[in-house]
């Protein structure tokens, strides 16, 4: 499988926000995440970095 887990980076480290993410796409002023089960989540964030070997997507919340 090629899906990844999405984490939000903050002062307290990494917070898991969605598992088994299959799609990350820009939408409005943030990102839409969709996992392999069809669940969707919108977050006001930008991609910070990817760790493809570890199957992780790191996101950084946008300023309001």
C-alpha positions in Angstrom: 0.0 0.0 0.0 1.1 3.5 -0.7 -1.1 5.5 1.6 0.4 7.7 4.4 -0.6 9.1 7.7 -1.0 12.9 8.0 0.4 14.8 10.9 0.0 18.4 12.0 3.2 20.0 13.2 3.0 22.3 16.2 4.8 23.4 19.3 4.0 20.1 21.0 5.4 18.0 18.1 3.4 15.9 15.7 -0.3 15.3 16.0 -1.9 12.6 13.9 -4.9 14.0 12.1 -5.7 11.2 9.6 -4.6 7.7 8.9 -4.3 5.9 5.6 -4.4 9.1 3.5 -4.7 8.4 -0.2 -5.2 11.9 -1.6 -4.1 15.4 -0.5 -5.4 18.2 -2.7 -5.6 22.0 -2.5 -9.0 23.3 -1.8 -9.8 27.0 -1.1 -7.6 28.2 1.7 -6.3 24.8 2.8 -6.1 21.1 2.0 -8.6 18.3 1.5 -7.5 14.9 2.8 -9.2 11.7 1.7 -8.3 8.3 3.1 -8.7 4.8 1.6 -12.1 4.5 3.2 -13.5 7.6 1.5 -13.5 9.7 4.7 -12.6 13.4 4.0 -11.2 16.1 6.2 -10.5 19.8 5.4 -7.7 21.6 7.2 -6.3 25.1 6.9 -2.8 24.0 6.4 0.0 23.6 3.8 2.3 20.7 3.2 5.5 21.2 5.2 7.3 18.0 4.2 6.9 14.4 3.1 8.7 11.3 4.4 7.8 8.8 1.7 9.9 5.9 3.2 8.0 6.4 6.5 4.6 7.0 4.7 4.2 10.4 6.5 2.8 13.7 5.4 3.7 16.7 7.6 1.4 19.7 7.5 1.8 23.1 9.0 -1.3 25.1 10.0 -1.8 28.4 8.2 -2.1 31.6 10.1 -5.6 32.8 10.5 
